[in-house]
Amino acid sequence: MITTSIESVPGRKIVEQYGIVQGSTVRAKNVGVDCVAGCQNTFGGELKGYSQLLEESRAEALDRMIQQAEQKGANAVINVRFGTSTITQGASEILAYGTAVLVQ
């Protein structure tokens, strides 16, 4: 599956459009990660536990979006974007979305 953040796939012609596809996941913080993050927040530096959590969440949302595109018969998703929203204190949604297309 080709995924791209631009409006086309270079060197390929879009022959069919299937519409918007999306994938999302909701993740909550982990007590262990919170403890380490509290220390890092005091002394400065990257909050690696949160960075890893967000990286895994984006990958899962992207995989779910790709699955939805494949179910529609697409072989590419263009204009891929990510969004984030807070669901409740300590839990966030990561959303991946784009346009499913068939390219030659």
C-alpha positions, 0 to 999 in steps of 0.5 A: 500500500502506497501512502503519501502526504501529497495529492498524488503518487508521483509517476502514477495515474489515479484511476479511481477514488474511493473516498476518505478512509481513517483509522484511530486508536485511543491510548491512556497513559501508563503509571510507570511512564508517568513517574519517569515523565515526572522526573524528566519534567523536573530535570528537563529532556525528552519524555521518551516513554510518551514519545514511544507511546505516541509513535506506537499509536500513530503506527496503529492508526495508520495500519487501521487506515490502510486496512480500511483502504484495502477493504475498499479496493484501494492500492494507495492513500493520498493526502495522509494526515494525523490528528490528535484529541484528548478524550479524557484526562490521561487518554488521547485519540490519534487519528490517521486519515486520507483519500483512498485511491486506485493508481496504475 
